[in-house]
């Protein structure tokens, strides 16, 4: 991010900021001196987080649905009117599902795409003028699922793939204008996105998730994100097993599919 007067804090907007990775990132940004704008659907939890941070000069909250164009505009206006700038946008909010395509209602697919793909694209578009002015940074929390197929997550894989490609193009377009992009590809994190996963009917999924590799804490990934910002990294990938899986899918897809059929047998057989 571009240098600025030290008396003026860097301003960071985080979506899905009240819990999970969003909250861990919020705490780290705040601890290093940023002014933070917390956006989340959960108004009650947002209020608790605001009280916990206890700094009205550096904290603003906004509760609403990120798929709502009016709420997106409200977030842009909040940054402009409250702080007069925006230096970093963290597109973190997301949802997933655990359900096979043949059983899943189309509304579930549409909701996942709206939250995980359309909302961050629209919000980023609204924030670009401020980010260009500040020489800012866009951080997108994607998933290793954007790089390889995972049974029972068709819409999630599709949305995260679209997110990755959109922001890789945006990276090329905005680099000459001084705006950086950091794409984050976690594997399996212990966050509410999985405990709140949708089932085939749009209600919470009743079965536990299948996974590969080690379950990591959100704090572990948040620390890696802050380090990547400081070192100028363009990407952060998940653990070694997930990274290997993404490479295997590209160089030896038949073997990858054999492994997935075994590890995700319960998802395929549903």
Order of alpha helices (4+ residues) and beta strands (2+ residues): beta-alpha-beta-alpha-beta-alpha-beta-alpha-alpha-beta-alpha-beta-beta-alpha-beta-alpha-beta-alpha-alpha-alpha
